[in-house]
Amino acid sequence: MLASITGNTKILGVIADPVSQARTPAMANRLLDERGRLGDFVMLPMQVSAEDFPAFITGLRALKNFGGAVVSMPHKAVAAHLADELTPNARLVGAVNVIRRNGDGRLIGTMLDGEGFVAGLAGAGYSVKDAHILLVGAGGAASAIAFALAKHGCASLCIQNRTPDRVSALSERVRHAYPQLEVTTAIHETSHYDIAINATSLGMKPNDELPIANPLIRHCDLVAECVIAPEMTPLLQEASGQGKVIHTGVPMLAAQMHLMLAFMGAE
Ligand SMILES: NC(=O)c1ccc[n+]([C@@H]2O[C@H](COP(=O)([O-])OP(=O)(O)OC[C@H]3O[C@@H](n4cnc5c(N)ncnc54)[C@H](OP(=O)(O)O)[C@@H]3O)[C@@H](O)[C@H]2O)c1
C-alpha cells in the first residue's frame, strides 16, 4: 500500500476524538484498493479535540491535496456551522458526517448517517415502513436517523435522550418537517416498539449503563445499534438474551461507505 502513495495522492480523513476505535479507514482503504483507487486516495485517522476542531477545519481549507473527511463524534453538529455549504439533507438534520473540499478550498458538508442506517436495516431484511420505533439519542447520528425514519414512512417515533432540551428540539424539528407523523418523547407502560435503536454513544465504554432499560427491552421486537466498537454491545447481549432480534452498528457504516467515497470524489 505504501508504494502506491505518491505526490499525487489525495488525503481523506476520519476526524473524531477518540479515533482509535474507528473502522472507517480500514473499510475505506479496502474499498479503494478493490476499485484500483488506493494511491489516488488514502484515508487516515485524524484525532482532533472539540476545542481544536474549528482551527483544524480552517487549516483543511488550505490543504490543497485534501479530498474530504468523514466527520464523527463529537464534531457533527459543529461541522454543520463550520462548512461553507450544506446539502439539503445536512441542512434539515443540522449536522454533517462527511465534508468534501472543492478545488476552490470551499468545504461542502452532507449527512449520510440516516440513509445508511435505513439501508443497513433493509439489507438485513427489515423495513422501517409502518414500524413503531423507539430512538434513543438526540445527537448527530440520532438526528439523521430520526429524519430518515420519518422520510421512509415509520408509523410513530418515540425519542428519548439524557438531555431533555436536545430531545424536545429534535422532536419539534421532525414534527415540523413531517406533521403527519406521531412523534412523542414519553414512554407508556403499555408501549410496544417494532424497532428500538441506540443512537447514543453508550456501549462504547465497558462500564456504560444500558441506553435502553432492561424491562423496556421486553417491549421491543428488534433492537438495533449505532455503536460499532464493540460490535456486540451490552445492549445487544441483553436483547439477544431476551430472545430479541438484534442488528449491529456495522451495516449502517457499510451501507454508506460507497456514498461517502462518492461524495468525496473517490469513486
Ligand atoms: N455505525 C455507524 O455507521 C455510525 C454512524 C454514526 C455514529 N455512530 C455511533 O453512534 C454513536 C453516537 O454518535 P453521534 O455522532 O450521534 O454522537 P453525538 O452527536 O456526540 O451524540 C451523542 C449522543 O449520546 C448521548 N450520550 C453520550 N454520553 C451519554 C451518557 N453518559 N449517558 C446518556 N447519553 C449519553 C448524548 O446525549 P446528550 O444529548 O445528553 O449529550 C447524545 O444523544 C457513537 O457511538 C458513534 O460511534 C455509528
The ligand as an SDF file (V2000), in Angstrom:
LIG
                    3D

 48 52  0  0  0  0  0  0  0  0999 V2000
  -22.4810    2.6260   12.7590 N   0  0  0  0  0  0  0  0  0  0  0  0
  -22.2920    3.8040   12.1670 C   0  0  0  0  0  0  0  0  0  0  0  0
  -22.1180    3.9240   10.9350 O   0  0  0  0  0  0  0  0  0  0  0  0
  -22.3130    5.0280   12.9990 C   0  0  0  0  0  0  0  0  0  0  0  0
  -22.5000    6.2840   12.4110 C   0  0  0  0  0  0  0  0  0  0  0  0
  -22.5830    7.4010   13.2400 C   0  0  0  0  0  0  0  0  0  0  0  0
  -22.4490    7.2720   14.6080 C   0  0  0  0  0  0  0  0  0  0  0  0
  -22.2480    6.0430   15.1400 N   0  0  0  0  0  0  0  0  0  0  0  0
  -22.1350    5.8790   16.5950 C   0  0  0  0  0  0  0  0  0  0  0  0
  -23.3030    6.4470   17.1810 O   0  0  0  0  0  0  0  0  0  0  0  0
  -22.9960    6.9860   18.4710 C   0  0  0  0  0  0  0  0  0  0  0  0
  -23.4610    8.4440   18.5590 C   0  0  0  0  0  0  0  0  0  0  0  0
  -22.7130    9.2200   17.6420 O   0  0  0  0  0  0  0  0  0  0  0  0
  -23.0730   10.7650   17.3390 P   0  0  0  0  0  0  0  0  0  0  0  0
  -22.2210   11.1540   16.2290 O   0  0  0  0  0  0  0  0  0  0  0  0
  -24.5350   10.9600   17.2590 O   0  0  0  0  0  0  0  0  0  0  0  0
  -22.5370   11.4790   18.6770 O   0  0  0  0  0  0  0  0  0  0  0  0
  -23.0480   12.8460   19.3370 P   0  0  0  0  0  0  0  0  0  0  0  0
  -23.5900   13.7630   18.3280 O   0  0  0  0  0  0  0  0  0  0  0  0
  -21.9150   13.3010   20.2040 O   0  0  0  0  0  0  0  0  0  0  0  0
  -24.2840   12.3700   20.2860 O   0  0  0  0  0  0  0  0  0  0  0  0
  -24.0380   11.5640   21.4080 C   0  0  0  0  0  0  0  0  0  0  0  0
  -25.3580   11.0650   21.9650 C   0  0  0  0  0  0  0  0  0  0  0  0
  -25.0580   10.1510   23.0280 O   0  0  0  0  0  0  0  0  0  0  0  0
  -25.6580   10.6450   24.2480 C   0  0  0  0  0  0  0  0  0  0  0  0
  -24.7780   10.3330   25.3780 N   0  0  0  0  0  0  0  0  0  0  0  0
  -23.4280   10.4860   25.4340 C   0  0  0  0  0  0  0  0  0  0  0  0
  -22.9690   10.0990   26.6390 N   0  0  0  0  0  0  0  0  0  0  0  0
  -24.0560    9.7020   27.3630 C   0  0  0  0  0  0  0  0  0  0  0  0
  -24.2370    9.1980   28.6830 C   0  0  0  0  0  0  0  0  0  0  0  0
  -23.2150    9.0280   29.5040 N   0  0  0  0  0  0  0  0  0  0  0  0
  -25.4960    8.8850   29.0890 N   0  0  0  0  0  0  0  0  0  0  0  0
  -26.5490    9.0560   28.2560 C   0  0  0  0  0  0  0  0  0  0  0  0
  -26.4420    9.5350   26.9860 N   0  0  0  0  0  0  0  0  0  0  0  0
  -25.2080    9.8580   26.5540 C   0  0  0  0  0  0  0  0  0  0  0  0
  -25.7920   12.1280   24.0450 C   0  0  0  0  0  0  0  0  0  0  0  0
  -26.7630   12.6170   24.9350 O   0  0  0  0  0  0  0  0  0  0  0  0
  -26.7830   14.1710   25.3670 P   0  0  0  0  0  0  0  0  0  0  0  0
  -27.5570   14.8930   24.3030 O   0  0  0  0  0  0  0  0  0  0  0  0
  -27.4720   14.1430   26.6730 O   0  0  0  0  0  0  0  0  0  0  0  0
  -25.3470   14.6160   25.4630 O   0  0  0  0  0  0  0  0  0  0  0  0
  -26.2210   12.1700   22.5670 C   0  0  0  0  0  0  0  0  0  0  0  0
  -27.5790   11.8240   22.4350 O   0  0  0  0  0  0  0  0  0  0  0  0
  -21.4780    6.7870   18.6300 C   0  0  0  0  0  0  0  0  0  0  0  0
  -21.2260    5.6090   19.3130 O   0  0  0  0  0  0  0  0  0  0  0  0
  -20.9920    6.6570   17.2060 C   0  0  0  0  0  0  0  0  0  0  0  0
  -19.7770    5.9290   17.1090 O   0  0  0  0  0  0  0  0  0  0  0  0
  -22.1850    4.9300   14.3690 C   0  0  0  0  0  0  0  0  0  0  0  0
  1  2  1  0
  2  3  2  0
  2  4  1  0
  4  5  1  0
  4 48  2  0
  5  6  2  0
  6  7  1  0
  7  8  2  0
  8  9  1  0
  8 48  1  0
  9 10  1  0
  9 46  1  0
 10 11  1  0
 11 12  1  0
 11 44  1  0
 12 13  1  0
 13 14  1  0
 14 15  2  0
 14 16  1  0
 14 17  1  0
 17 18  1  0
 18 19  2  0
 18 20  1  0
 18 21  1  0
 21 22  1  0
 22 23  1  0
 23 24  1  0
 23 42  1  0
 24 25  1  0
 25 26  1  0
 25 36  1  0
 26 27  1  0
 26 35  1  0
 27 28  2  0
 28 29  1  0
 29 30  1  0
 29 35  2  0
 30 31  1  0
 30 32  2  0
 32 33  1  0
 33 34  2  0
 34 35  1  0
 36 37  1  0
 36 42  1  0
 37 38  1  0
 38 39  2  0
 38 40  1  0
 38 41  1  0
 42 43  1  0
 44 45  1  0
 44 46  1  0
 46 47  1  0
M  CHG  2   8   1  16  -1
M  END
$$$$
